[in-house]
């Protein structure tokens, strides 16, 4: 069983259908879909047939709606209710290259507490996955730190996706490395990896980053992904497909990777699993299967 704890979000995706007209109207395709980096990862894990449990927090309208969406994919969703704040919302604007800019309202995600993660959520859990958003927010950081400590005491493997270069810059590399000390696996993208090692150029010193964690997987978009750790370096190239929407591609990769990694820790099989899920994700709108 993989336990995923973190954000659950209503994504509002906006794809302009013509050049943007400032201070006027622009034709666009707008869709609201379930999202949130942690919930997306849980959704892909469930879709891939992995026993998965998700814990998060949403507004009054959120638990039933998001819980059903995750349950449809086989996820044991345990979403607490915030009686005051609404479900988190992100507005994503897609550019001509299908890349996205995000406007974030964390809302109920920011009130996730230890009470939302009772002892019984650990039943049968062998792996814990967290995203950077829970660490970046000072209100939820204690939850993330406690979960990592609990996982270690229970002999449960741990992984963290840094998730956001913007928020990573705000907190600083040293702080993030300290918060995630002892984590078994981190899954940054290339920009996040360069920031964590203080590199200003295009080169990623994988070995330097791997000195901080037992295993590191760096996703590099169209260039594929690299795993470094335990004296092993393995790389997979990205398949060539028509990209419609990159939203959730990193979450899909992480899920595909963990689905294989938690079974046998075979680097090549895990990288291939991650690449396959990410490939599927970028060929349609939205972040979920």
Secondary structure as UniProt FT lines:
FT   STRAND          2..5
FT   STRAND          9..16
FT   TURN            22..23
FT   STRAND          28..35
FT   HELIX           37..47
FT   TURN            48..49
FT   STRAND          52..58
FT   TURN            60..61
FT   HELIX           62..71
FT   TURN            72..74
FT   STRAND          75..81
FT   STRAND          88..94
FT   TURN            96..97
FT   STRAND          100..105
FT   HELIX           107..111
FT   HELIX           114..116
FT   HELIX           119..122
FT   TURN            123..124
FT   STRAND          127..131
FT   HELIX           132..136
FT   HELIX           138..154
FT   STRAND          157..161
FT   HELIX           165..171
FT   HELIX           173..179
FT   TURN            180..182
FT   STRAND          185..186
FT   HELIX           190..196
FT   TURN            197..198
FT   HELIX           206..210
FT   STRAND          215..219
FT   HELIX           221..223
FT   STRAND          225..229
FT   TURN            230..231
FT   STRAND          232..236
FT   TURN            247..248
FT   HELIX           249..264
FT   HELIX           267..281
FT   TURN            282..283
//
